[in-house]
Amino acid sequence: MSDDSPHACKNALPWLSHSIAEAALATDLQTNPANTVARSYAQLGVTDWAGGHKPGHRSTHAYDLADCGLTPGHVREAFSEYPGTYDRSA
């Protein structure tokens, strides 16, 4: 018998439950995404971790398209259909 409860993942994987944040898609994530993400981060302890891991706390990384044999033209061409497919006005 399957467990269809909202806590099915936590019930099935108790050893992993500290890594699972719960949020209802329709009532939480779609209606109030910022608060839902903030609450999920708090449930997972990410806010505590993030406080001690600010950008640049180690070294920085610089990435360049040329490192992958690409140019801005390659990227524009590869994704040329996206602007017409997705509304960027939001």
Short mmCIF file of the C-alpha atoms (twelve columns), coordinates in Angstrom:
data_MODEL
# 
_entry.id   MODEL 
# 
loop_
_atom_site.group_PDB 
_atom_site.id 
_atom_site.type_symbol 
_atom_site.label_atom_id 
_atom_site.label_alt_id 
_atom_site.label_comp_id 
_atom_site.label_asym_id 
_atom_site.label_seq_id 
_atom_site.Cartn_x 
_atom_site.Cartn_y 
_atom_site.Cartn_z 
_atom_site.pdbx_PDB_model_num 
ATOM 1  C CA . MET A 1  0.000  0.000  0.000   1 
ATOM 2  C CA . SER A 2  1.425  3.374  -0.951  1 
ATOM 3  C CA . ASP A 3  1.545  6.375  1.346   1 
ATOM 4  C CA . ASP A 4  -0.112 9.341  -0.413  1 
ATOM 5  C CA . SER A 5  0.052  11.605 2.618   1 
ATOM 6  C CA . PRO A 6  1.839  14.951 2.419   1 
ATOM 7  C CA . HIS A 7  4.591  13.415 4.550   1 
ATOM 8  C CA . ALA A 8  5.141  10.355 2.335   1 
ATOM 9  C CA . CYS A 9  8.774  11.158 1.546   1 
ATOM 10 C CA . LYS A 10 9.677  11.813 5.159   1 
ATOM 11 C CA . ASN A 11 7.826  8.665  6.235   1 
ATOM 12 C CA . ALA A 12 9.529  6.510  3.596   1 
ATOM 13 C CA . LEU A 13 12.997 7.968  4.105   1 
ATOM 14 C CA . PRO A 14 13.314 8.894  7.800   1 
ATOM 15 C CA . TRP A 15 17.111 8.975  7.558   1 
ATOM 16 C CA . LEU A 16 16.768 11.682 4.894   1 
ATOM 17 C CA . SER A 17 13.963 13.667 6.525   1 
ATOM 18 C CA . HIS A 18 16.304 16.478 7.617   1 
ATOM 19 C CA . SER A 19 16.954 17.133 3.899   1 
ATOM 20 C CA . ILE A 20 13.312 17.401 2.844   1 
ATOM 21 C CA . ALA A 21 11.382 20.663 3.103   1 
ATOM 22 C CA . GLU A 22 7.625  20.538 2.758   1 
ATOM 23 C CA . ALA A 23 5.594  22.994 0.712   1 
ATOM 24 C CA . ALA A 24 2.206  22.686 -0.926  1 
ATOM 25 C CA . LEU A 25 2.457  23.647 -4.584  1 
ATOM 26 C CA . ALA A 26 -0.950 25.288 -5.007  1 
ATOM 27 C CA . THR A 27 -1.374 26.888 -1.605  1 
ATOM 28 C CA . ASP A 28 2.212  27.801 -0.795  1 
ATOM 29 C CA . LEU A 29 4.585  27.930 -3.725  1 
ATOM 30 C CA . GLN A 30 2.229  29.384 -6.337  1 
ATOM 31 C CA . THR A 31 0.524  31.921 -4.081  1 
ATOM 32 C CA . ASN A 32 3.497  33.091 -2.003  1 
ATOM 33 C CA . PRO A 33 6.761  31.863 -3.532  1 
ATOM 34 C CA . ALA A 34 9.158  34.153 -1.640  1 
ATOM 35 C CA . ASN A 35 7.842  33.167 1.784   1 
ATOM 36 C CA . THR A 36 7.678  29.508 0.761   1 
ATOM 37 C CA . VAL A 37 11.320 29.478 -0.297  1 
ATOM 38 C CA . ALA A 38 12.366 31.349 2.851   1 
ATOM 39 C CA . ARG A 39 10.455 28.872 5.030   1 
ATOM 40 C CA . SER A 40 11.953 25.924 3.123   1 
ATOM 41 C CA . TYR A 41 15.451 27.320 3.573   1 
ATOM 42 C CA . ALA A 42 14.790 27.702 7.301   1 
ATOM 43 C CA . GLN A 43 13.493 24.108 7.540   1 
ATOM 44 C CA . LEU A 44 16.663 22.849 5.866   1 
ATOM 45 C CA . GLY A 45 19.023 25.047 7.856   1 
ATOM 46 C CA . VAL A 46 20.224 26.756 4.706   1 
ATOM 47 C CA . THR A 47 19.904 30.196 6.269   1 
ATOM 48 C CA . ASP A 48 22.320 29.164 9.029   1 
ATOM 49 C CA . TRP A 49 24.745 27.706 6.496   1 
ATOM 50 C CA . ALA A 50 24.461 30.698 4.163   1 
ATOM 51 C CA . GLY A 51 25.313 33.120 6.977   1 
ATOM 52 C CA . GLY A 52 28.798 31.651 7.149   1 
ATOM 53 C CA . HIS A 53 29.252 31.165 3.438   1 
ATOM 54 C CA . LYS A 54 29.045 34.583 1.841   1 
ATOM 55 C CA . PRO A 55 30.056 35.025 -1.802  1 
ATOM 56 C CA . GLY A 56 33.832 35.219 -2.047  1 
ATOM 57 C CA . HIS A 57 34.456 33.557 1.325   1 
ATOM 58 C CA . ARG A 58 36.757 31.200 -0.539  1 
ATOM 59 C CA . SER A 59 38.048 32.124 -3.940  1 
ATOM 60 C CA . THR A 60 36.154 33.520 -6.864  1 
ATOM 61 C CA . HIS A 61 35.573 31.772 -10.160 1 
ATOM 62 C CA . ALA A 62 35.759 33.476 -13.505 1 
ATOM 63 C CA . TYR A 63 34.143 31.685 -16.400 1 
ATOM 64 C CA . ASP A 64 34.570 32.563 -20.028 1 
ATOM 65 C CA . LEU A 65 32.698 31.205 -23.041 1 
ATOM 66 C CA . ALA A 66 36.036 30.839 -24.826 1 
ATOM 67 C CA . ASP A 67 37.104 28.284 -22.186 1 
ATOM 68 C CA . CYS A 68 34.425 26.033 -23.690 1 
ATOM 69 C CA . GLY A 69 35.201 26.926 -27.289 1 
ATOM 70 C CA . LEU A 70 32.160 29.209 -27.536 1 
ATOM 71 C CA . THR A 71 31.511 32.798 -28.534 1 
ATOM 72 C CA . PRO A 72 28.564 35.058 -27.677 1 
ATOM 73 C CA . GLY A 73 27.397 34.452 -31.265 1 
ATOM 74 C CA . HIS A 74 27.305 30.680 -30.680 1 
ATOM 75 C CA . VAL A 75 25.135 31.170 -27.598 1 
ATOM 76 C CA . ARG A 76 22.784 33.626 -29.315 1 
ATOM 77 C CA . GLU A 77 22.374 31.217 -32.228 1 
ATOM 78 C CA . ALA A 78 21.797 28.187 -29.988 1 
ATOM 79 C CA . PHE A 79 19.087 29.988 -28.015 1 
ATOM 80 C CA . SER A 80 17.662 32.125 -30.812 1 
ATOM 81 C CA . GLU A 81 14.188 30.574 -30.533 1 
ATOM 82 C CA . TYR A 82 13.783 31.360 -26.835 1 
ATOM 83 C CA . PRO A 83 12.835 35.070 -27.069 1 
ATOM 84 C CA . GLY A 84 9.955  34.244 -29.383 1 
ATOM 85 C CA . THR A 85 8.853  31.274 -27.299 1 
ATOM 86 C CA . TYR A 86 8.958  32.741 -23.805 1 
ATOM 87 C CA . ASP A 87 7.532  36.039 -22.635 1 
ATOM 88 C CA . ARG A 88 10.408 38.060 -21.198 1 
ATOM 89 C CA . SER A 89 8.219  40.969 -20.073 1 
ATOM 90 C CA . ALA A 90 7.463  39.464 -16.645 1 
# 
